[in-house]
Amino acid sequence: MRIFDTHCHLNHEDLYNRLDEVLESAKKVGVEKILVVGWDKASSLKAIELAEQYDFIYAAIGFHPTELNGVTEADFNELMANIDNPKVVAVGEIGLDYHWVKDPEERKIQKEWFIKQIEFANLHKKPISVHNREAFEDCLNILKEHQPQYSGVMHCYSGSVESLAEVLKLNMYIGLDGPLTFTNAKTPKEVCEEVPLERLLLETDAPYLAPHPLRGTVNEPKNIALVLDEVTRIKGLSKKHISDVIFENSCKLFNIEL
Ligand code: NI
């Protein structure tokens, strides 16, 4: 079993402070690679530090839509100067979050930063990791107008089956995690059934979004096994086949040797 946790925050103190234990239990269930995703300058730098320390860890760097307050052009330039580091494999997480941000002026700023970071990724030939919460229409319009040239993933995809077609048209991948396993998760299960296996990625978003029956606890990469189990059940294929294909998808997207 080869598993790639393509969205994880080992740079978050809940995991960072007990890293050895977290990594050891992840390895036991077959997690071979982990993409640590930043949300601001400090967390992105920490992601790079982890990626340089462990050969199986990679970093995504960028500014999350709820973390834009006070971010300056100098902060952006300083962080993004690391884009050519060989362990930096994506720009993320970037996107729109209308759940936490209601003010139209702040939403406008989110859009500007989202576009700026997509264009930066295109210029530096990197895929993107997209955070979208309750902003699907605006998010999709931006992705259509500023298409990610090196693809990307809709991290923790929460859209409908109908919208799935739109994302697939953009040649992007669908990331599924803990919510897929929730007993009341009708839409994610439908999405999982519908999405071609070649476009699916697995992720945890740890320490957030712990899967059922661990919902509400501190999530860890090892719990990705529960998400894989649910994908296996829904797709009705062998677990080995599913994990192999998804592992290949992940390496292909992030330009990492198998
Ligand atoms: Ni995240």
Boltz pocket constraint, residues with backbone or C-beta under 6 A from the ligand:
constraints:
  - pocket:
      binder: B
      contacts: [[A, 7], [A, 9], [A, 37], [A, 93], [A, 205]]
      max_distance: 6.0
